[in-house]
Amino acid sequence: MSEGSQNLPPVPPPLPPKVLASRVEDVFPILNEEQIARIAVHGRTRAVGRGDLLAIAGQQAASFFVVTKGSIELVREANGSQEPIGALAPGQFTGELSTLAGRHALVSIRAREPGEVIEVRRDDMLGLVQTDNILGDIFMRAFILRRGEIIKQGFGDVILVGSNYCSSTIRIKEFLTRNGHPYAYMDLDRDSGAQELLDQFHVGPREVPVLICRGQAVLRNPSNAQIAECLGFNEAVDPGRVRDLVIIGAGPAGLAAAVYGASEGLDVLVLESEAPGGQAGSSSKIENYLGFPMGVTGQDLAGRALTQAVKFGAELMIAKSATRLSCEKRPYQIEVDPGSRIAARAVVIATGARYRKLKIDNLARFEGAGVYYGATAIEAQLCRDDDVVIVGGGNSAGQAAMFLSQTAKHVDILVRSAGLSESMSRYLIRRIEDSPNIQLHPRTEIVALDGNGRLERVTWRDNASGETTTHEVQHVFSMTGAVPSTGWIQGCLALDEDGFIKAGADLSADDLAAAHWPLARPPYLLETSRPGVFAVGDVRCGSVKRVASAVGEGSIAISFVHRALHE
Ligand SMILES: Cc1cc2nc3c(=O)[nH]c(=O)nc-3n(C[C@H](O)[C@H](O)[C@H](O)COP(=O)(O)OP(=O)(O)OC[C@H]3O[C@@H](n4cnc5c(N)ncnc54)[C@H](O)[C@@H]3O)c2cc1C
């Protein structure tokens, strides 16, 4: 692959990566000799020739490189051409979060001149990050900042072409955003070049949204699983290995279990049917989670937790649902669509809950096209300067009202009860009362939704007066609580009458007899009616439906997982 160095023009001195000029020294730090020597023990020192390719964009990046002599460049593949975006000099290193997680490289890496690098395999890099505090901090900080810069610059290997009025476009945007994957967006309603691009790929109007993956694959209205496959999200995972622990669900509870389990030496695999973050990932601002006095977005919290879990070596399968648990014998088998099985010595179920839906006949027509279940920056952008209706009287509804009132023209909150005092935190009620553009409608419910292609009108009834009124409103946020995601458990575990999983002291003697509990000891705290299968977070019967308690349960469960594994 090397071009050879004879008769070639001299190589100019390396420029720092130009896209990252704002904080180059943080994003591309220079290691000192002693630090380089510590890394060299974990890798292989090798010579490189000018033009040698060390990583190829779109392929799984197996190694990290530290430059010791000469320089290497980062090359972006765009529109069939290669654009160098910066060079690394001796002491600097390659890699970012996708490399750490074993995903596809976002840029190619090429030697600019004859030189030398230390090549560190991904597993060895994970070991180094976990065991060397100083180097671990330098690497993790750089990787996180690099990912942030890549997203800020819209510098991905993916272009999404769609319309903000289309539910699939919003689904795909949320999937990519919540997986922290950078993408460029072309809006069919505003961007004249978008249609030209679709024509170039012979895409008809019924096939949008379209995702152009690495400039090659054109995915027409793809499912989340197809996107995950095209971007290689799960490529590094070996589904055939029997794991110490399989965690099902990557909300706050599952991610906490992953961080604690992996950091305590367990071989951990997390299955997530959508994207990391769970319900919390759809929260615009969590203000009551310890340690974040200014609040934190659910997306930010989930992103940090995911990075932490990956740092400790936990593996994640994205857009993979557990569809069945075979619990008759150990190791337990978890069926994952489509049809494959994963074996686990212990299981933590953290599948949380799904949003309860409004009882309106034509609701499905407007889901994602005017009816939303989370209020993040994406939705806030969609309803800027418009009127908004929020249904629900809990904290999530209150947060959404406060958040959306900053950009929307007016916010109506509809609740069936007489007021908010029973269901919402006092601080939120006070803020709502003080907001001039938020109006509370007690004893009120939506009775009809109407529109052509997307939501245009909402009719609600004041149950106190019986009066029904229709309003020109294009955005309804449904925040009326959730039901447990346990349909896939199919008779394996004892559930309560609402479908939540019973665990620990909540299991009665009858529950244990019905499940043929085989051990002399009673179930541990958080352990279900099957030994070694634990339930944590919102999916557990009687749990406190909060981020902090989900995180607490996820971490506590790990100490009992250790005990169950040693039985
Ligand atoms: C809009 C909103 C705002 C909120 N704000 C706050 C707040 O400010 N403070 C607070 O303390 N709490 C808040 N909450 C509540 C908090 O988010 C939840 O209590 C918490 O997320 C529960 O975490 P969990 O991990 O148990 O479940 P979830 O967050 O529900 O996560 C479960 C995960 O499991 C996945 N999953 C489900 N089924 C399967 C399957 N079969 N296979 C694989 N994966 C599966 C789901 O996709 C999901 O990612 C809010 C909730 C919402 C909806």
Ligand as a Chemical Component Dictionary entry (heavy atoms), coordinates in Angstrom:
data_LIG
# 
_chem_comp.id                   LIG 
_chem_comp.type                 NON-POLYMER 
_chem_comp.pdbx_formal_charge   0 
_chem_comp.three_letter_code    LIG 
# 
loop_
_chem_comp_atom.comp_id 
_chem_comp_atom.atom_id 
_chem_comp_atom.alt_atom_id 
_chem_comp_atom.type_symbol 
_chem_comp_atom.charge 
_chem_comp_atom.model_Cartn_x 
_chem_comp_atom.model_Cartn_y 
_chem_comp_atom.model_Cartn_z 
_chem_comp_atom.pdbx_ordinal 
LIG C1  C1  C 0 -40.022 12.065 29.715 1  
LIG C2  C2  C 0 -39.564 11.460 31.011 2  
LIG C3  C3  C 0 -38.913 12.258 31.943 3  
LIG C4  C4  C 0 -38.463 11.697 33.152 4  
LIG N1  N1  N 0 -37.825 12.497 34.045 5  
LIG C5  C5  C 0 -37.344 11.989 35.204 6  
LIG C6  C6  C 0 -36.643 12.822 36.145 7  
LIG O1  O1  O 0 -36.472 14.006 35.924 8  
LIG N2  N2  N 0 -36.147 12.250 37.249 9  
LIG C7  C7  C 0 -36.304 10.924 37.524 10 
LIG O2  O2  O 0 -35.792 10.481 38.543 11 
LIG N3  N3  N 0 -36.987 10.121 36.674 12 
LIG C8  C8  C 0 -37.515 10.616 35.525 13 
LIG N4  N4  N 0 -38.227 9.820  34.652 14 
LIG C9  C9  C 0 -38.401 8.398  34.999 15 
LIG C10 C10 C 0 -37.127 7.626  34.639 16 
LIG O3  O3  O 0 -36.717 7.973  33.338 17 
LIG C11 C11 C 0 -37.368 6.129  34.721 18 
LIG O4  O4  O 0 -37.751 5.824  36.039 19 
LIG C12 C12 C 0 -36.085 5.361  34.375 20 
LIG O5  O5  O 0 -35.693 5.644  33.049 21 
LIG C13 C13 C 0 -36.283 3.849  34.533 22 
LIG O6  O6  O 0 -35.119 3.230  34.105 23 
LIG P1  P1  P 0 -35.091 1.691  33.651 24 
LIG O7  O7  O 0 -33.701 1.447  33.195 25 
LIG O8  O8  O 0 -35.642 0.872  34.727 26 
LIG O9  O9  O 0 -36.104 1.556  32.441 27 
LIG P2  P2  P 0 -36.255 2.343  31.031 28 
LIG O10 O10 O 0 -35.699 3.726  31.167 29 
LIG O11 O11 O 0 -37.663 2.167  30.676 30 
LIG O12 O12 O 0 -35.310 1.517  30.058 31 
LIG C14 C14 C 0 -35.630 0.231  29.601 32 
LIG C15 C15 C 0 -34.862 -0.087 28.338 33 
LIG O13 O13 O 0 -35.084 -1.447 27.988 34 
LIG C16 C16 C 0 -35.275 -1.553 26.575 35 
LIG N5  N5  N 0 -36.079 -2.759 26.312 36 
LIG C17 C17 C 0 -37.390 -2.960 26.572 37 
LIG N6  N6  N 0 -37.759 -4.204 26.207 38 
LIG C18 C18 C 0 -36.659 -4.801 25.699 39 
LIG C19 C19 C 0 -36.394 -6.101 25.151 40 
LIG N7  N7  N 0 -37.354 -7.041 25.077 41 
LIG N8  N8  N 0 -35.139 -6.397 24.715 42 
LIG C20 C20 C 0 -34.145 -5.463 24.791 43 
LIG N9  N9  N 0 -34.351 -4.212 25.300 44 
LIG C21 C21 C 0 -35.581 -3.888 25.761 45 
LIG C22 C22 C 0 -35.994 -0.273 26.216 46 
LIG O14 O14 O 0 -35.831 0.042  24.827 47 
LIG C23 C23 C 0 -35.304 0.730  27.137 48 
LIG O15 O15 O 0 -34.173 1.323  26.523 49 
LIG C24 C24 C 0 -38.682 10.334 33.438 50 
LIG C25 C25 C 0 -39.356 9.525  32.490 51 
LIG C26 C26 C 0 -39.779 10.074 31.281 52 
LIG C27 C27 C 0 -40.492 9.215  30.288 53 
# 
loop_
_chem_comp_bond.comp_id 
_chem_comp_bond.atom_id_1 
_chem_comp_bond.atom_id_2 
_chem_comp_bond.value_order 
_chem_comp_bond.pdbx_ordinal 
LIG C1  C2  SING 1  
LIG C2  C3  SING 2  
LIG C2  C26 DOUB 3  
LIG C3  C4  DOUB 4  
LIG C4  N1  SING 5  
LIG C4  C24 SING 6  
LIG N1  C5  DOUB 7  
LIG C5  C6  SING 8  
LIG C5  C8  SING 9  
LIG C6  O1  DOUB 10 
LIG C6  N2  SING 11 
LIG N2  C7  SING 12 
LIG C7  O2  DOUB 13 
LIG C7  N3  SING 14 
LIG N3  C8  DOUB 15 
LIG C8  N4  SING 16 
LIG N4  C9  SING 17 
LIG N4  C24 SING 18 
LIG C9  C10 SING 19 
LIG C10 O3  SING 20 
LIG C10 C11 SING 21 
LIG C11 O4  SING 22 
LIG C11 C12 SING 23 
LIG C12 O5  SING 24 
LIG C12 C13 SING 25 
LIG C13 O6  SING 26 
LIG O6  P1  SING 27 
LIG P1  O7  DOUB 28 
LIG P1  O8  SING 29 
LIG P1  O9  SING 30 
LIG O9  P2  SING 31 
LIG P2  O10 DOUB 32 
LIG P2  O11 SING 33 
LIG P2  O12 SING 34 
LIG O12 C14 SING 35 
LIG C14 C15 SING 36 
LIG C15 O13 SING 37 
LIG C15 C23 SING 38 
LIG O13 C16 SING 39 
LIG C16 N5  SING 40 
LIG C16 C22 SING 41 
LIG N5  C17 SING 42 
LIG N5  C21 SING 43 
LIG C17 N6  DOUB 44 
LIG N6  C18 SING 45 
LIG C18 C19 SING 46 
LIG C18 C21 DOUB 47 
LIG C19 N7  SING 48 
LIG C19 N8  DOUB 49 
LIG N8  C20 SING 50 
LIG C20 N9  DOUB 51 
LIG N9  C21 SING 52 
LIG C22 O14 SING 53 
LIG C22 C23 SING 54 
LIG C23 O15 SING 55 
LIG C24 C25 DOUB 56 
LIG C25 C26 SING 57 
LIG C26 C27 SING 58 
# 
